[in-house]
Amino acid sequence: MTAKCPLCFENQVQIYCQNNSKNDLKDYLHCQKCDLVFAEKAFHLSKSEEKARYDLHQNNSADLKYRQFLSQVFDPVIQLIPPNSKGLDFGSGPGPTLSEMFSQRGFSVDLFDKFYANNPAIFANKYDFITATEVAEHLAEPGFELGRLYEMLEVGGILALMTKMLNPNIDFKSWYYKDDPTHICFFSERTMRFLAKFWGAKVEFQNENVVLFFKQN
C-alpha cells in the first residue's frame, strides 16, 4: 500500500475491509502505527453531498433527549473547568446545543462549523476547553484538524472528543456506525492513546465514546 494514514501520516497501512454490504460500499484501510481505520478518499462525499446529509439532521436545543446525549461530554467537562473559562464547540452543526448548555451555566463558547458557522478567525484564538461531539468520524484530515484544536488549548485546557470507538467486540462488517456515508474514520482506545502520547497530553476515558485530553505544561 502507498496510502498514508490521515492521522499519523505514516505509510504503515493495510487493507481492512472492502465493499462489504449494500448499506456501505466504502473500502477501508487500517494504520498499524496508530490503529486508525479510515475510508479511502475515493469514497468520500463531495462537500455538497456531505452538507445535504447534515441538513437532514433534526438536532435542536429544545430536545431533551439530545441534551441528555450531549451530557456525556457536558457533565465531565463542567466539573473540571474553572469559572470564566472560554470554550469552543467545533463542528457545532445546524442546531448548536452544547454551547447553549455551557452558556446557561455562565460560560462563553464560540462556534465553528464548516457549513453552519464558518468563522475561520477562531483558529487564531486560545481556549480553556474545546468540544467536538460526533465530529472526529467525519474528518478527512483528522491529524491536521485535531492537532490544530489541541494547539489552540491554553495550558491545562481540555479537548473533549465524543465518537463511537472501535473495540475488539465490534464486528466491523456489520457495524451500523460505519454505514453513514459521512463517517470516514474510526478511532480506538489505542488510537486515542497514540494521540495523547504524540501531543504529550494526559488522557482520560469517560466511557466507551468520550475521551478527554488535558494539555500539559
GROMACS elastic network, one bead per residue, 0.5 to 0.9 nm:
[ bonds ]
;  ai    aj funct       b0    kb
    1     4     6  0.84877   500
    1    11     6  0.76013   500
    1    12     6  0.80176   500
    1    13     6  0.62523   500
    1    14     6  0.63316   500
    1    15     6  0.80129   500
    2    11     6  0.65027   500
    2    12     6  0.86727   500
    2    13     6  0.77167   500
    3    10     6  0.86444   500
    3    11     6  0.60422   500
    3    12     6  0.83924   500
    3    13     6  0.66138   500
    3    14     6  0.86836   500
    3    29     6  0.87423   500
    3    40     6  0.87018   500
    4     7     6  0.86862   500
    4     8     6  0.82653   500
    4     9     6  0.54092   500
    4    10     6  0.54478   500
    4    12     6  0.73639   500
    4    13     6  0.67410   500
    4    31     6  0.83399   500
    5     8     6  0.57534   500
    5    10     6  0.54928   500
    5    11     6  0.61677   500
    5    12     6  0.76026   500
    5    13     6  0.67617   500
    5    29     6  0.85739   500
    5    30     6  0.80892   500
    5    31     6  0.61113   500
    5    33     6  0.87476   500
    5    34     6  0.85523   500
    5    36     6  0.76969   500
    5    37     6  0.88680   500
    5    38     6  0.81546   500
    5   143     6  0.87058   500
    6     9     6  0.54653   500
    6    10     6  0.82059   500
    6    36     6  0.86471   500
    6    38     6  0.82023   500
    6   140     6  0.72209   500
    6   141     6  0.54410   500
    6   142     6  0.61187   500
    6   143     6  0.58576   500
    6   144     6  0.81356   500
    6   185     6  0.89907   500
    7    10     6  0.82620   500
    7    31     6  0.89498   500
    7    34     6  0.77554   500
    7    36     6  0.73189   500
    7   141     6  0.68383   500
    7   142     6  0.52417   500
    7   144     6  0.74033   500
    7   146     6  0.86984   500
    7   195     6  0.88352   500
    8    11     6  0.88614   500
    8    31     6  0.85792   500
    8    33     6  0.76092   500
    8    34     6  0.66141   500
    8    36     6  0.87765   500
    8   142     6  0.88029   500
    8   143     6  0.61182   500
    8   194     6  0.89452   500
    8   195     6  0.85162   500
    9   143     6  0.76015   500
   10    13     6  0.77424   500
   10    31     6  0.78562   500
   10    33     6  0.71288   500
   10    34     6  0.87668   500
   11    14     6  0.88946   500
   11    31     6  0.76328   500
   11    32     6  0.88580   500
   11    33     6  0.85363   500
   12    30     6  0.83124   500
   12    31     6  0.56509   500
   12    32     6  0.55787   500
   12    33     6  0.62344   500
   13    16     6  0.89121   500
   13    29     6  0.64402   500
   13    30     6  0.54770   500
   13    32     6  0.61735   500
   13    33     6  0.81429   500
   14    28     6  0.88631   500
   14    29     6  0.55885   500
   14    30     6  0.53392   500
   14    31     6  0.65846   500
   14    32     6  0.76320   500
   15    18     6  0.76991   500
   15    27     6  0.80508   500
   15    28     6  0.63689   500
   15    30     6  0.62020   500
   16    27     6  0.78570   500
   16    28     6  0.53804   500
   16    30     6  0.53974   500
   16    37     6  0.75110   500
   16    38     6  0.88015   500
   17    20     6  0.70283   500
   17    26     6  0.84311   500
   17    27     6  0.59015   500
   17    28     6  0.50721   500
   17    29     6  0.68834   500
   17    30     6  0.86757   500
   17   172     6  0.82110   500
   17   173     6  0.74173   500
   18    21     6  0.89663   500
   18    25     6  0.75675   500
   18    26     6  0.66435   500
   18    28     6  0.61563   500
   18    29     6  0.87292   500
   18   173     6  0.89953   500
   19    22     6  0.81948   500
   19    24     6  0.67279   500
   19    26     6  0.54224   500
   19    27     6  0.55301   500
   19    28     6  0.84621   500
   20    23     6  0.84254   500
   20    24     6  0.67015   500
   20    25     6  0.64104   500
   20    26     6  0.78506   500
   20    27     6  0.81574   500
   20   173     6  0.62604   500
   20   174     6  0.84943   500
   21    24     6  0.52814   500
   21    25     6  0.62989   500
   21   173     6  0.75916   500
   21   174     6  0.80717   500
   21   179     6  0.88473   500
   22    25     6  0.65666   500
   23   176     6  0.88712   500
   23   179     6  0.59123   500
   23   180     6  0.84158   500
   24    27     6  0.88043   500
   24   178     6  0.74703   500
   24   180     6  0.76523   500
   24   181     6  0.73322   500
   25    43     6  0.81237   500
   25   179     6  0.84728   500
   25   181     6  0.89296   500
   26    39     6  0.62766   500
   26    40     6  0.73369   500
   26    42     6  0.85185   500
   26    43     6  0.56676   500
   26    44     6  0.85267   500
   26   179     6  0.86734   500
   26   181     6  0.82328   500
   26   184     6  0.87690   500
   27    38     6  0.84070   500
   27    39     6  0.56783   500
   27    40     6  0.59365   500
   27    42     6  0.87497   500
   27    43     6  0.73380   500
   28    37     6  0.65900   500
   28    38     6  0.53362   500
   28    40     6  0.58777   500
   28   184     6  0.85351   500
   28   185     6  0.87701   500
   29    36     6  0.82559   500
   29    37     6  0.56422   500
   29    38     6  0.53843   500
   29    39     6  0.62279   500
   29    40     6  0.67834   500
   30    33     6  0.89623   500
   30    34     6  0.88436   500
   30    35     6  0.64214   500
   30    36     6  0.58263   500
   30    38     6  0.65114   500
   30    39     6  0.89741   500
   31    34     6  0.58658   500
   31    35     6  0.50213   500
   31    36     6  0.53614   500
   31    37     6  0.64977   500
   31    38     6  0.83812   500
   32    35     6  0.52989   500
   32    36     6  0.77737   500
   33    36     6  0.82096   500
   33   191     6  0.87999   500
   33   194     6  0.86005   500
   34   187     6  0.89820   500
   34   190     6  0.69950   500
   34   191     6  0.51224   500
   34   192     6  0.84189   500
   34   193     6  0.87135   500
   34   194     6  0.59230   500
   34   195     6  0.80697   500
   35   186     6  0.89208   500
   35   187     6  0.72316   500
   35   188     6  0.68562   500
   35   189     6  0.88626   500
   35   190     6  0.64634   500
   35   191     6  0.53322   500
   35   194     6  0.85339   500
   36   185     6  0.69673   500
   36   186     6  0.59340   500
   36   187     6  0.53420   500
   36   188     6  0.70294   500
   36   190     6  0.86941   500
   36   191     6  0.60725   500
   37   166     6  0.88010   500
   37   184     6  0.83547   500
   37   185     6  0.56751   500
   37   186     6  0.51386   500
   37   187     6  0.67577   500
   37   188     6  0.86604   500
   38    41     6  0.88909   500
   38   137     6  0.88671   500
   38   140     6  0.88899   500
   38   183     6  0.88454   500
   38   184     6  0.54984   500
   38   186     6  0.61625   500
   38   187     6  0.88572   500
   39    42     6  0.81937   500
   39    43     6  0.66082   500
   39    44     6  0.74038   500
   39   140     6  0.89997   500
   39   183     6  0.83660   500
   39   184     6  0.50074   500
   39   185     6  0.62863   500
   39   186     6  0.89967   500
   40    43     6  0.57901   500
   40    44     6  0.72736   500
   40   184     6  0.81021   500
   41    44     6  0.52673   500
   41    45     6  0.88151   500
   41   140     6  0.80192   500
   41   184     6  0.87927   500
   42    45     6  0.84691   500
   43   181     6  0.84112   500
   43   184     6  0.84723   500
   44    50     6  0.87582   500
   44   140     6  0.79772   500
   44   181     6  0.77017   500
   44   182     6  0.73552   500
   44   183     6  0.88743   500
   44   184     6  0.71636   500
   45    48     6  0.79414   500
   45    49     6  0.57252   500
   45    50     6  0.57128   500
   45   181     6  0.72613   500
   45   182     6  0.68705   500
   46    49     6  0.51390   500
   46    50     6  0.60550   500
   46    51     6  0.86088   500
   47    50     6  0.50216   500
   47    51     6  0.61148   500
   47    52     6  0.85337   500
   48    51     6  0.51992   500
   48    52     6  0.61252   500
   48    53     6  0.86929   500
   49    52     6  0.51327   500
   49    53     6  0.64107   500
   49    54     6  0.88983   500
   50    53     6  0.52479   500
   50    54     6  0.65027   500
   50    55     6  0.87814   500
   50   181     6  0.83004   500
   50   182     6  0.63773   500
   51    55     6  0.60322   500
   51    56     6  0.88260   500
   51   115     6  0.69340   500
   52    55     6  0.51011   500
   52    56     6  0.68595   500
   53    56     6  0.55722   500
   53    57     6  0.75145   500
   53   181     6  0.85958   500
   53   182     6  0.77463   500
   54    57     6  0.54531   500
   54    93     6  0.77955   500
   54    94     6  0.77260   500
   54   182     6  0.87816   500
   55    58     6  0.81152   500
   55    94     6  0.72602   500
   57    93     6  0.87742   500
   57    94     6  0.77279   500
   57    95     6  0.86406   500
   58    94     6  0.84969   500
   58    95     6  0.78647   500
   59    62     6  0.86958   500
   59    63     6  0.72134   500
   59    66     6  0.68906   500
   59    93     6  0.84156   500
   59    94     6  0.74641   500
   59    95     6  0.55516   500
   59    96     6  0.80816   500
   59    97     6  0.81391   500
   60    63     6  0.57067   500
   60    66     6  0.75445   500
   60    67     6  0.88590   500
   60    94     6  0.81120   500
   60    96     6  0.69180   500
   60    97     6  0.64776   500
   61    64     6  0.77760   500
   61    66     6  0.75959   500
   61    67     6  0.71319   500
   61    95     6  0.66007   500
   61    96     6  0.66578   500
   61    98     6  0.79861   500
   61   100     6  0.73898   500
   61   101     6  0.84780   500
   62    65     6  0.89687   500
   62    66     6  0.82663   500
   62    67     6  0.80046   500
   62    97     6  0.82591   500
   63    66     6  0.52959   500
   63    67     6  0.63730   500
   63    68     6  0.87529   500
   64    68     6  0.61296   500
   64    69     6  0.85915   500
   65    69     6  0.62098   500
   65    70     6  0.87092   500
   66    70     6  0.62767   500
   66    71     6  0.85927   500
   66    97     6  0.83429   500
   67    70     6  0.50430   500
   67    71     6  0.60802   500
   67    97     6  0.72283   500
   67    98     6  0.74700   500
   67   101     6  0.80640   500
   68    72     6  0.73785   500
   69    72     6  0.61002   500
   69    73     6  0.84209   500
   70    73     6  0.57265   500
   70    74     6  0.62069   500
   70    75     6  0.85473   500
   70    97     6  0.82740   500
   70    98     6  0.65595   500
   70   133     6  0.76174   500
   70   162     6  0.89337   500
   71    75     6  0.52673   500
   71    76     6  0.81834   500
   71    98     6  0.83073   500
   72    75     6  0.60580   500
   72    76     6  0.72497   500
   72   162     6  0.81604   500
   72   206     6  0.80791   500
   72   207     6  0.82960   500
   72   209     6  0.84464   500
   72   210     6  0.70440   500
   73    76     6  0.59950   500
   73    77     6  0.62935   500
   73    78     6  0.85770   500
   73    98     6  0.87375   500
   73   131     6  0.77913   500
   73   133     6  0.77069   500
   73   160     6  0.68471   500
   73   161     6  0.77946   500
   73   162     6  0.70624   500
   73   206     6  0.84747   500
   73   210     6  0.67109   500
   73   211     6  0.85858   500
   73   212     6  0.88490   500
   74    77     6  0.53489   500
   74    78     6  0.58677   500
   74    79     6  0.86126   500
   74    98     6  0.72304   500
   74   101     6  0.77601   500
   74   102     6  0.76799   500
   74   131     6  0.88755   500
   75    78     6  0.54624   500
   75    79     6  0.65728   500
   76    79     6  0.54143   500
   76    80     6  0.66762   500
   76   206     6  0.77157   500
   76   212     6  0.89150   500
   77    80     6  0.52110   500
   77    81     6  0.62889   500
   77   129     6  0.80737   500
   77   158     6  0.78306   500
   77   160     6  0.76945   500
   77   212     6  0.84470   500
   78    81     6  0.57293   500
   78    82     6  0.83855   500
   78   102     6  0.77643   500
   78   105     6  0.86517   500
   79    82     6  0.82655   500
   80   158     6  0.86664   500
   81    84     6  0.85992   500
   81    85     6  0.64249   500
   81   128     6  0.75873   500
   81   129     6  0.75890   500
   81   157     6  0.81867   500
   81   158     6  0.82591   500
   82    85     6  0.59107   500
   82   128     6  0.89382   500
   83   106     6  0.80582   500
   83   107     6  0.75486   500
   84   106     6  0.75555   500
   84   107     6  0.61199   500
   84   108     6  0.75995   500
   85   107     6  0.62516   500
   85   108     6  0.71996   500
   85   109     6  0.88442   500
   85   127     6  0.77641   500
   85   128     6  0.55995   500
   85   129     6  0.74086   500
   86   107     6  0.64463   500
   86   108     6  0.52982   500
   86   109     6  0.59715   500
   86   110     6  0.80770   500
   86   126     6  0.83902   500
   86   127     6  0.54836   500
   86   128     6  0.53478   500
   86   129     6  0.66347   500
   86   130     6  0.87415   500
   87    99     6  0.83172   500
   87   102     6  0.86387   500
   87   107     6  0.74385   500
   87   108     6  0.61916   500
   87   110     6  0.62331   500
   87   111     6  0.87544   500
   87   126     6  0.87650   500
   87   127     6  0.54305   500
   87   128     6  0.58269   500
   87   130     6  0.54945   500
   87   131     6  0.78024   500
   88    99     6  0.78709   500
   88   108     6  0.84377   500
   88   109     6  0.51184   500
   88   111     6  0.57789   500
   88   112     6  0.74252   500
   88   122     6  0.85432   500
   88   127     6  0.67788   500
   88   128     6  0.84702   500
   88   129     6  0.65538   500
   88   131     6  0.63353   500
   88   132     6  0.86530   500
   89    92     6  0.55778   500
   89    96     6  0.84962   500
   89    98     6  0.73446   500
   89    99     6  0.63030   500
   89   109     6  0.67150   500
   89   110     6  0.62459   500
   89   111     6  0.50684   500
   89   112     6  0.63575   500
   89   113     6  0.85028   500
   89   129     6  0.87341   500
   89   130     6  0.59171   500
   89   132     6  0.61758   500
   89   133     6  0.82692   500
   90    93     6  0.86566   500
   90   110     6  0.84339   500
   90   111     6  0.62141   500
   90   113     6  0.62508   500
   90   130     6  0.69884   500
   90   131     6  0.60066   500
   90   132     6  0.50867   500
   90   133     6  0.78898   500
   90   135     6  0.78787   500
   90   149     6  0.85901   500
   91   111     6  0.76181   500
   91   112     6  0.57116   500
   91   114     6  0.72495   500
   91   115     6  0.87864   500
   91   116     6  0.86013   500
   91   117     6  0.83568   500
   91   131     6  0.85206   500
   91   132     6  0.61798   500
   91   133     6  0.74006   500
   91   134     6  0.82313   500
   91   135     6  0.60642   500
   92    95     6  0.72690   500
   92    96     6  0.52702   500
   92    97     6  0.77754   500
   92    98     6  0.79123   500
   92    99     6  0.80383   500
   92   111     6  0.61128   500
   92   112     6  0.60580   500
   92   113     6  0.55144   500
   92   116     6  0.77461   500
   92   117     6  0.75264   500
   92   131     6  0.89699   500
   92   132     6  0.77747   500
   92   133     6  0.80595   500
   92   135     6  0.87655   500
   93    96     6  0.59340   500
   93    97     6  0.88738   500
   93   112     6  0.84004   500
   93   113     6  0.61170   500
   93   114     6  0.87304   500
   93   115     6  0.76935   500
   93   116     6  0.61343   500
   93   117     6  0.78333   500
   94   113     6  0.85000   500
   94   115     6  0.81830   500
   94   116     6  0.57383   500
   94   117     6  0.83760   500
   95   116     6  0.88308   500
   96    99     6  0.63312   500
   96   100     6  0.70248   500
   96   111     6  0.81151   500
   97   100     6  0.50680   500
   97   101     6  0.63433   500
   97   102     6  0.88625   500
   98   101     6  0.50291   500
   98   102     6  0.64591   500
   98   103     6  0.85921   500
   98   131     6  0.85718   500
   98   133     6  0.88106   500
   99   102     6  0.51992   500
   99   103     6  0.60437   500
   99   104     6  0.86198   500
   99   107     6  0.85952   500
   99   108     6  0.80628   500
   99   109     6  0.56886   500
   99   110     6  0.75918   500
   99   111     6  0.75940   500
  100   104     6  0.60587   500
  100   105     6  0.86776   500
  100   109     6  0.81704   500
  101   104     6  0.52826   500
  101   105     6  0.67699   500
  101   107     6  0.88903   500
  102   105     6  0.51740   500
  102   106     6  0.65819   500
  102   107     6  0.53720   500
  102   108     6  0.72853   500
  102   109     6  0.71927   500
  103   106     6  0.50226   500
  103   108     6  0.58211   500
  103   109     6  0.68506   500
  104   107     6  0.73031   500
  109   130     6  0.88641   500
  110   122     6  0.77292   500
  111   117     6  0.62899   500
  111   118     6  0.83833   500
  111   119     6  0.78765   500
  111   122     6  0.83055   500
  112   115     6  0.87582   500
  112   116     6  0.76915   500
  112   118     6  0.57349   500
  112   119     6  0.60763   500
  112   120     6  0.76998   500
  112   122     6  0.75785   500
  113   116     6  0.52356   500
  113   118     6  0.52518   500
  113   119     6  0.76951   500
  114   117     6  0.61958   500
  114   119     6  0.79354   500
  114   120     6  0.87254   500
  115   118     6  0.60702   500
  118   121     6  0.89700   500
  119   122     6  0.62658   500
  119   123     6  0.84891   500
  120   123     6  0.57966   500
  120   124     6  0.81628   500
  121   124     6  0.59350   500
  121   125     6  0.76575   500
  122   125     6  0.53013   500
  122   126     6  0.83981   500
  123   126     6  0.80268   500
  123   148     6  0.80399   500
  123   149     6  0.81553   500
  123   152     6  0.71746   500
  124   152     6  0.77019   500
  125   152     6  0.64727   500
  125   153     6  0.86628   500
  126   151     6  0.82560   500
  126   153     6  0.54798   500
  126   154     6  0.58484   500
  127   130     6  0.67464   500
  127   152     6  0.61537   500
  127   154     6  0.56372   500
  127   157     6  0.70688   500
  127   158     6  0.86694   500
  128   152     6  0.87564   500
  128   153     6  0.58576   500
  128   154     6  0.54615   500
  128   155     6  0.79330   500
  128   156     6  0.73971   500
  128   158     6  0.64676   500
  128   159     6  0.86873   500
  129   153     6  0.67065   500
  129   154     6  0.81071   500
  129   157     6  0.53459   500
  129   159     6  0.58470   500
  129   160     6  0.76354   500
  130   149     6  0.74343   500
  130   150     6  0.84285   500
  130   152     6  0.85731   500
  130   153     6  0.74415   500
  130   157     6  0.80662   500
  130   158     6  0.62840   500
  130   160     6  0.61892   500
  130   161     6  0.85852   500
  131   158     6  0.82496   500
  131   159     6  0.59651   500
  131   161     6  0.61261   500
  131   162     6  0.82083   500
  132   135     6  0.55904   500
  132   136     6  0.71293   500
  132   159     6  0.78753   500
  132   160     6  0.62456   500
  132   161     6  0.50374   500
  132   162     6  0.64409   500
  132   163     6  0.87001   500
  133   136     6  0.76467   500
  133   160     6  0.77873   500
  133   161     6  0.57762   500
  133   163     6  0.66829   500
  133   210     6  0.86616   500
  134   137     6  0.67616   500
  134   138     6  0.79068   500
  134   161     6  0.76874   500
  134   162     6  0.55169   500
  134   163     6  0.50489   500
  134   164     6  0.79603   500
  135   138     6  0.55136   500
  135   139     6  0.69606   500
  135   161     6  0.79326   500
  135   162     6  0.75038   500
  135   163     6  0.70737   500
  136   139     6  0.55116   500
  136   142     6  0.68547   500
  136   145     6  0.89233   500
  136   146     6  0.80794   500
  136   161     6  0.73631   500
  136   162     6  0.76731   500
  136   163     6  0.64698   500
  136   183     6  0.86951   500
  136   185     6  0.74079   500
  136   186     6  0.79262   500
  136   187     6  0.83874   500
  137   140     6  0.85373   500
  137   142     6  0.84566   500
  137   163     6  0.66745   500
  137   164     6  0.82707   500
  137   182     6  0.79476   500
  137   183     6  0.51256   500
  137   184     6  0.57892   500
  137   186     6  0.56975   500
  137   187     6  0.77931   500
  138   142     6  0.85284   500
  138   182     6  0.57427   500
  138   184     6  0.56379   500
  138   185     6  0.66507   500
  139   142     6  0.51817   500
  139   143     6  0.89130   500
  139   145     6  0.75807   500
  139   182     6  0.88404   500
  139   183     6  0.80566   500
  139   184     6  0.69726   500
  139   185     6  0.69457   500
  140   143     6  0.89606   500
  140   145     6  0.88563   500
  140   184     6  0.70363   500
  140   185     6  0.76345   500
  141   144     6  0.55945   500
  141   145     6  0.61398   500
  141   146     6  0.84659   500
  142   145     6  0.50739   500
  142   146     6  0.56283   500
  142   147     6  0.78464   500
  142   185     6  0.82052   500
  143   146     6  0.56320   500
  143   147     6  0.57864   500
  143   148     6  0.83621   500
  144   147     6  0.52235   500
  144   148     6  0.60187   500
  144   149     6  0.86793   500
  145   148     6  0.52184   500
  145   149     6  0.63889   500
  145   150     6  0.88330   500
  146   149     6  0.50553   500
  146   150     6  0.62409   500
  146   151     6  0.86731   500
  147   150     6  0.51383   500
  147   151     6  0.62739   500
  147   152     6  0.87443   500
  147   195     6  0.88535   500
  147   199     6  0.80677   500
  148   151     6  0.51554   500
  148   152     6  0.63867   500
  149   152     6  0.50915   500
  149   153     6  0.68905   500
  149   159     6  0.76141   500
  150   153     6  0.54972   500
  150   154     6  0.88705   500
  150   157     6  0.88275   500
  150   158     6  0.84504   500
  150   159     6  0.66435   500
  150   199     6  0.79511   500
  150   213     6  0.84319   500
  150   215     6  0.75029   500
  151   154     6  0.80398   500
  151   215     6  0.87702   500
  153   156     6  0.77827   500
  153   157     6  0.53180   500
  153   158     6  0.70340   500
  153   159     6  0.75315   500
  153   214     6  0.89389   500
  153   215     6  0.69221   500
  154   157     6  0.51115   500
  154   158     6  0.84255   500
  154   215     6  0.72965   500
  155   158     6  0.88180   500
  155   214     6  0.82380   500
  155   215     6  0.53739   500
  155   216     6  0.58713   500
  155   217     6  0.58269   500
  156   214     6  0.60128   500
  156   216     6  0.58141   500
  156   217     6  0.72730   500
  157   213     6  0.82052   500
  157   214     6  0.57263   500
  157   215     6  0.53957   500
  157   216     6  0.81615   500
  158   212     6  0.64385   500
  158   213     6  0.55697   500
  158   215     6  0.64527   500
  159   211     6  0.83202   500
  159   212     6  0.57194   500
  159   213     6  0.50558   500
  159   214     6  0.65912   500
  159   215     6  0.80129   500
  160   210     6  0.71539   500
  160   211     6  0.59184   500
  160   213     6  0.64407   500
  160   214     6  0.88582   500
  161   209     6  0.81451   500
  161   210     6  0.57527   500
  161   211     6  0.54338   500
  161   212     6  0.64523   500
  161   213     6  0.83118   500
  162   165     6  0.87937   500
  162   209     6  0.54196   500
  162   211     6  0.65423   500
  162   212     6  0.88801   500
  163   186     6  0.81963   500
  163   187     6  0.78774   500
  163   208     6  0.86799   500
  163   209     6  0.52134   500
  163   210     6  0.65845   500
  163   211     6  0.86243   500
  164   177     6  0.76880   500
  164   186     6  0.77245   500
  164   187     6  0.77307   500
  164   188     6  0.85617   500
  164   208     6  0.71083   500
  164   210     6  0.80317   500
  165   186     6  0.64789   500
  165   187     6  0.52012   500
  165   189     6  0.70285   500
  165   208     6  0.66288   500
  165   209     6  0.59432   500
  165   210     6  0.86998   500
  166   169     6  0.81929   500
  166   170     6  0.65299   500
  166   172     6  0.81719   500
  166   186     6  0.66759   500
  166   187     6  0.60285   500
  166   189     6  0.76456   500
  166   208     6  0.89756   500
  167   170     6  0.57326   500
  167   171     6  0.89513   500
  167   187     6  0.89738   500
  167   188     6  0.61921   500
  167   189     6  0.75766   500
  167   208     6  0.89407   500
  168   171     6  0.78823   500
  170   173     6  0.87827   500
  170   174     6  0.84053   500
  170   175     6  0.68866   500
  171   174     6  0.57403   500
  171   175     6  0.59696   500
  172   176     6  0.84596   500
  172   177     6  0.89630   500
  172   178     6  0.78597   500
  173   176     6  0.86281   500
  173   178     6  0.86242   500
  174   177     6  0.89362   500
  174   178     6  0.86226   500
  174   179     6  0.87423   500
  175   178     6  0.61115   500
  175   179     6  0.73533   500
  176   179     6  0.53387   500
  176   180     6  0.76334   500
  177   180     6  0.62967   500
  177   183     6  0.75233   500
  178   181     6  0.74759   500
  178   182     6  0.86211   500
  178   183     6  0.58882   500
  178   184     6  0.74116   500
  178   185     6  0.84903   500
  178   186     6  0.82209   500
  179   182     6  0.85060   500
  179   183     6  0.73937   500
  180   183     6  0.54552   500
  180   184     6  0.85189   500
  181   184     6  0.73551   500
  183   186     6  0.79321   500
  186   191     6  0.89663   500
  187   190     6  0.78887   500
  187   191     6  0.55728   500
  187   192     6  0.69179   500
  188   192     6  0.64028   500
  188   193     6  0.86605   500
  189   192     6  0.50963   500
  189   193     6  0.61747   500
  189   194     6  0.85226   500
  189   205     6  0.84156   500
  189   208     6  0.85595   500
  189   211     6  0.89023   500
  190   193     6  0.50828   500
  190   194     6  0.61020   500
  190   195     6  0.87170   500
  191   195     6  0.63783   500
  191   196     6  0.87576   500
  192   195     6  0.50942   500
  192   196     6  0.62685   500
  192   197     6  0.87017   500
  192   203     6  0.80435   500
  192   211     6  0.77838   500
  192   213     6  0.89993   500
  193   197     6  0.61679   500
  193   198     6  0.84911   500
  193   203     6  0.71540   500
  194   197     6  0.52274   500
  194   198     6  0.60919   500
  194   199     6  0.86024   500
  195   199     6  0.60453   500
  195   200     6  0.82757   500
  195   201     6  0.80574   500
  196   199     6  0.52207   500
  196   200     6  0.57444   500
  196   202     6  0.63000   500
  196   203     6  0.60884   500
  196   213     6  0.68506   500
  196   214     6  0.87115   500
  197   201     6  0.63337   500
  197   202     6  0.81337   500
  197   203     6  0.88934   500
  198   201     6  0.77653   500
  199   202     6  0.88831   500
  199   215     6  0.81508   500
  199   216     6  0.89714   500
  200   215     6  0.75640   500
  200   216     6  0.68549   500
  201   213     6  0.59868   500
  201   214     6  0.54887   500
  201   215     6  0.51758   500
  201   216     6  0.57076   500
  202   212     6  0.81812   500
  202   213     6  0.56833   500
  202   214     6  0.50151   500
  202   215     6  0.68039   500
  202   216     6  0.70116   500
  203   211     6  0.70515   500
  203   212     6  0.56509   500
  203   214     6  0.62868   500
  204   210     6  0.86679   500
  204   211     6  0.57442   500
  204   212     6  0.51743   500
  204   213     6  0.66310   500
  204   214     6  0.83142   500
  205   208     6  0.72359   500
  205   209     6  0.80916   500
  205   210     6  0.60761   500
  205   212     6  0.63863   500
  205   213     6  0.89762   500
  206   209     6  0.75664   500
  206   210     6  0.53508   500
  206   211     6  0.57987   500
  206   212     6  0.74068   500
  207   210     6  0.54595   500
  207   211     6  0.74075   500
  208   211     6  0.82159   500
